[in-house]
Amino acid sequence: MKRKRKLSIYDLGRLENTPVNLPQGEAAPVGRLSDYRKQLAREEQEAAVKAKQARLNREERARIDELSSPATRAVAFFWALALQEIQTNISADVYDNGISLVPVDTFGVYETGDAGDAFDEFNSDLVNRGITLYRGGLVRLQLYLKARGVSLTFNNYQAALDRLASLNCFQQYELAGYLSLASSQTVVEQPREESEPRRALMDDLLALGDSREDERKAVDIGDQHWQTEWLEIAKDWVTSLQKFFGFSPTPEDLRRVNDWIQRNGQHHNRNDKRLYDAARRWMCASGYWNSATCLTATERFLLDFENLDTTRMTFDERRILSNKKQAAQEEDRAKFGHSQ
């Protein structure tokens, strides 16, 4: 019986060769390892964007189907009526007749039980978000919650506000500066050709490893990237404030606005002009800016309207109020090219 002999380097020539099909054309790996990592990162990003877009498309189709249903159209029609008509229809007299004129809205999940009125907390949150809910809007919101038979909790107020706003039930003088918390999830930016500075920053990030030093460098690069984009947006906004309001915000003002955007989770909406209008109103409501010079004529009228008691107004007083509103809108249209 022969003893086994160890193979050496000189025996490699006697081993059989195993044929391997190497990738050809675009599939052939070429270039540096960092280039390959960048290609993989791009492919993963594109796949993630496509998956997210497909999910949002499904949600959008479901939302459109729900809004187009006869039941939802009836809900939208009823809650967009004048407040006096809504109050009449949900009064106890109507229910005593055994007929309810209020359409049933089953959309959304609401909290039930015995809880106190959380409007003060909810209104403070709206102010921090640059949203103004006027008296008529509050009455409409509370009537809606009353009709659903749910408690006046913070989450219920927010859900009802989103629902009525999505159905365009609020009148122009009832709600200002509204921007849904979920609006940042409705748009997916498609991959686009990046500018040279942005591409250079991304290349630097992809070339980093997993060490602590590389993590620190990644944070520094990310900060640099964010500051570059924010400065471009802030520059356009400052130019607009100087042109239309004759006002130049300080660096401290811009820091406050950025903190407000981050705190309210609206950083994905930085390209939305409505976000900066809401930030301007929030700065005025917080006392950082002068409301007399940094608000539009319509916004100033709505603030004055909030402090009026319209329940006992005569016909002539209401006509004067309507003329003031039209004058404010005309002033804004002449100044900005549009009115609110």
C-alpha positions in Angstrom: 0.0 0.0 0.0 1.4 3.3 -1.1 1.8 6.1 1.5 0.1 9.4 0.7 2.5 12.0 -0.6 2.1 15.7 0.2 1.6 18.0 -2.8 4.1 20.7 -3.4 4.2 23.8 -5.6 5.8 21.7 -8.3 2.7 19.5 -8.6 0.4 22.4 -9.5 1.1 21.8 -13.2 -0.4 18.3 -13.0 -3.8 19.6 -11.6 -6.7 19.7 -14.0 -7.9 23.2 -15.1 -11.6 24.1 -14.3 -13.0 26.3 -17.1 -14.7 29.5 -15.7 -17.0 31.7 -17.8 -15.8 35.3 -17.1 -18.3 38.2 -17.4 -18.0 40.0 -20.7 -19.0 43.6 -21.8 -20.6 45.9 -19.2 -20.7 43.1 -16.7 -16.9 42.7 -16.6 -15.5 44.3 -13.4 -13.2 47.2 -14.4 -11.6 50.0 -12.5 -10.9 50.5 -8.9 -12.7 48.9 -6.0 -14.1 52.4 -5.0 -15.7 52.7 -8.5 -17.4 49.3 -8.0 -18.7 50.4 -4.6 -20.1 53.6 -6.0 -21.9 51.6 -8.8 -23.4 49.3 -6.2 -24.5 52.2 -4.1 -26.2 53.9 -7.1 -28.0 50.7 -8.0 -29.2 50.2 -4.4 -30.4 53.8 -4.3 -32.3 53.5 -7.6 -33.9 50.2 -6.4 -34.9 51.8 -3.1 -36.4 54.9 -4.9 -38.4 52.6 -7.3 -39.7 50.5 -4.4 -40.7 53.6 -2.4 -42.3 55.3 -5.4 -44.3 52.1 -6.1 -45.6 52.0 -2.5 -46.5 55.7 -2.6 -48.3 55.2 -6.0 -50.4 52.4 -4.4 -51.2 54.7 -1.4 -52.0 57.6 -3.7 -54.4 55.4 -5.8 -56.1 54.2 -2.6 -56.4 57.8 -1.4 -57.9 59.0 -4.7 -60.4 56.1 -4.7 -61.4 57.0 -1.1 -61.8 60.7 -1.9 -63.8 59.9 -5.1 -66.3 57.6 -3.3 -69.9 58.8 -2.9 -69.6 58.6 0.9 -66.6 60.8 1.1 -68.1 63.3 -1.4 -71.1 63.6 0.9 -68.8 64.2 3.9 -66.9 66.9 2.1 -70.1 68.6 0.9 -71.6 68.6 4.4 -68.5 69.9 6.4 -67.9 72.6 3.8 -71.3 74.2 4.5 -71.7 77.4 6.5 -71.2 76.9 10.2 -74.7 78.0 11.1 -76.2 75.3 8.7 -73.9 72.7 10.2 -74.9 73.6 13.7 -78.6 73.4 12.8 -78.2 70.0 11.2 -76.4 68.4 14.2 -78.7 69.9 16.8 -80.7 67.8 19.2 -83.9 68.8 17.4 -82.9 67.0 14.2 -82.0 63.8 16.1 -85.3 63.9 18.0 -87.1 63.6 14.7 -85.3 60.3 14.2 -83.4 61.5 11.1 -79.7 62.4 11.1 -78.6 64.8 8.4 -74.9 64.3 9.2 -73.2 61.9 6.8 -71.2 59.2 8.6 -67.4 59.5 8.2 -65.6 56.3 8.9 -62.2 57.4 7.8 -59.3 57.5 10.3 -58.7 56.1 13.8 -59.8 58.3 16.7 -59.4 58.0 20.5 -62.5 57.6 22.7 -63.1 57.9 26.4 -63.4 60.6 29.0 -60.5 63.1 28.4 -60.2 66.8 28.9 -60.1 69.3 26.1 -56.5 69.4 24.7 -57.1 72.4 22.5 -54.6 74.7 24.3 -51.8 72.1 23.7 -52.9 71.5 20.1 -53.1 75.3 19.4 -49.6 75.8 20.8 -48.3 73.1 18.5 -50.0 74.8 15.5 -48.4 78.1 16.4 -45.0 76.4 16.6 -45.6 75.0 13.1 -46.6 78.4 11.7 -50.3 77.5 11.4 -53.1 79.8 12.4 -56.5 78.2 13.2 -59.1 81.0 13.5 -62.3 81.0 15.5 -64.5 79.7 12.6 -62.0 76.9 11.9 -62.0 75.9 15.6 -65.8 75.7 15.7 -65.9 73.6 12.5 -63.2 71.3 13.9 -65.0 70.8 17.3 -68.3 70.2 15.6 -66.7 67.5 13.5 -65.3 65.8 16.5 -68.6 66.1 18.3 -70.5 64.5 15.4 -68.0 61.6 15.5 -68.6 61.2 19.2 -64.9 61.1 20.1 -62.9 62.9 22.8 -61.1 66.2 22.3 -57.6 64.8 22.6 -54.5 66.2 20.9 -54.3 63.3 18.4 -58.0 63.6 17.6 -57.6 67.3 16.9 -54.7 66.6 14.6 -56.5 63.8 12.8 -59.7 65.9 12.3 -57.6 68.9 11.0 -55.9 66.7 8.4 -59.2 65.1 7.4 -61.1 68.4 6.9 -58.2 70.1 5.3 -57.7 67.2 2.8 -61.4 67.6 1.9 -61.1 71.4 1.5 -63.8 72.0 4.1 -62.2 75.0 5.7 -63.0 78.5 4.5 -60.2 80.9 3.6 -60.6 82.9 6.8 -60.6 79.8 9.0 -57.2 78.3 8.5 -53.9 79.8 7.3 -50.4 78.3 6.8 -51.6 74.7 6.9 -49.0 72.1 5.8 -49.8 68.5 6.6 -47.3 66.5 8.6 -47.5 63.7 6.1 -46.8 65.9 3.1 -43.1 65.0 3.1 -44.1 61.4 2.4 -46.1 62.1 -0.7 -43.3 63.0 -3.0 -40.2 60.9 -3.9 -37.4 62.7 -5.7 -36.2 60.7 -8.7 -32.4 60.2 -9.2 -31.0 63.0 -11.2 -27.7 64.1 -12.6 -25.9 65.7 -9.7 -23.8 68.8 -9.8 -20.0 68.6 -9.6 -19.8 69.7 -5.9 -22.5 67.4 -4.8 -21.0 64.4 -6.7 -17.6 65.2 -5.2 -19.1 65.1 -1.7 -20.9 61.8 -2.4 -17.7 60.3 -3.8 -15.8 61.3 -0.7 -18.5 59.6 1.5 -18.5 56.4 -0.5 -14.7 56.2 -0.3 -14.8 56.2 3.5 -14.5 53.0 5.6 -16.0 51.9 9.0 -13.3 53.3 11.3 -14.0 56.0 13.9 -11.9 58.4 12.0 -13.9 57.8 8.8 -17.2 58.2 10.7 -16.0 61.5 12.0 -15.0 62.6 8.5 -18.5 61.4 7.2 -20.2 63.7 9.8 -18.1 66.7 8.7 -18.8 66.0 5.0 -22.5 65.7 5.7 -22.5 69.0 7.6 -20.7 70.6 4.7 -23.2 69.2 2.2 -26.2 70.4 4.2 -24.8 73.9 4.7 -24.1 74.2 1.0 -27.8 73.4 0.1 -29.3 75.4 2.9 -27.3 78.5 2.0 -28.6 78.4 -1.5 -32.2 78.2 -0.3 -31.7 80.8 2.4 -30.2 83.2 -0.2 -33.4 83.0 -2.3 -35.6 83.5 0.7 -33.7 86.4 2.0 -33.8 88.0 -1.4 -37.6 87.6 -1.4 -37.9 89.1 2.1 -35.8 92.1 1.0 -37.8 92.6 -2.2 -41.4 92.3 -0.8 -41.1 93.2 2.9 -38.0 95.5 2.9 -36.5 93.3 5.6 -33.2 91.4 6.0 -33.1 88.5 8.5 -30.0 88.1 10.7 -28.0 84.8 10.9 -29.6 84.2 14.2 -33.0 84.5 12.5 -32.0 81.9 9.9 -30.8 79.6 12.7 -34.2 79.9 14.5 -36.0 79.1 11.2 -33.8 76.1 10.5 -34.3 74.8 14.1 -38.1 75.3 13.6 -38.0 73.3 10.4 -36.0 70.4 11.9 -38.2 70.4 15.1 -41.4 70.0 13.1 -40.0 67.3 10.8 -40.4 69.5 7.6 -36.8 69.2 6.4 -38.0 67.1 3.4 -40.1 70.1 2.3 -37.3 72.7 2.1 -38.1 73.4 -1.6 -41.8 74.1 -0.8 -42.4 77.9 -0.7 -45.4 77.4 1.6 -43.0 76.2 4.3 -41.1 79.6 4.3 -44.4 81.5 4.4 -45.3 79.4 7.5 -41.9 80.1 9.0 -42.4 83.8 8.4 -45.7 83.8 10.1 -44.2 81.8 13.0 -41.4 84.3 13.5 -44.0 87.1 13.6 -46.3 85.1 16.0 -43.3 84.4 18.3 -42.4 88.1 18.5 -39.1 87.8 16.6 -40.3 89.9 13.6 -42.6 92.8 13.3 -46.1 91.7 12.3 -46.9 95.1 10.9 -44.2 94.9 8.2 -43.5 91.1 7.8 -47.1 89.9 7.2 -49.2 90.4 4.0 -52.2 92.6 4.0 -54.5 89.5 4.0 -52.6 87.9 6.9 -53.0 91.1 8.9 -56.7 91.2 8.1 -57.2 87.6 9.3 -55.4 88.4 12.6 -57.7 91.4 13.1 -60.7 89.3 12.1 -59.9 86.7 14.8 -60.4 89.3 17.5 -63.8 90.5 16.3 -67.1 89.3 17.6 -69.1 88.7 14.4 -72.2 87.2 16.1 -73.8 90.6 16.7 -72.6 92.4 13.6 -75.1 94.4 11.6 -75.4 94.1 7.8 -73.5 97.3 7.3 -70.7 96.2 9.6 -70.4 92.9 7.7 -70.3 94.8 4.4 -67.5 97.0 5.6 -65.6 93.9 6.8 -66.0 92.3 3.4 -64.8 95.5 1.7 -61.7 95.5 4.0 -61.0 91.9 3.0 -61.3 92.6 -0.7 -59.0 95.7 -0.3 -56.4 93.5 1.5 -56.5 90.9 -1.3 -56.2 93.6 -4.0 -53.2 95.1 -2.1 -51.5 91.6 -2.1 -52.4 91.0 -5.7 -50.7 94.3 -6.7 -47.7 93.6 -4.6 -47.1 89.9 -5.1 -49.0 89.1 -8.2 -51.5 87.0 -6.3 -53.6 87.0 -3.2 -54.1 84.5 -0.4 
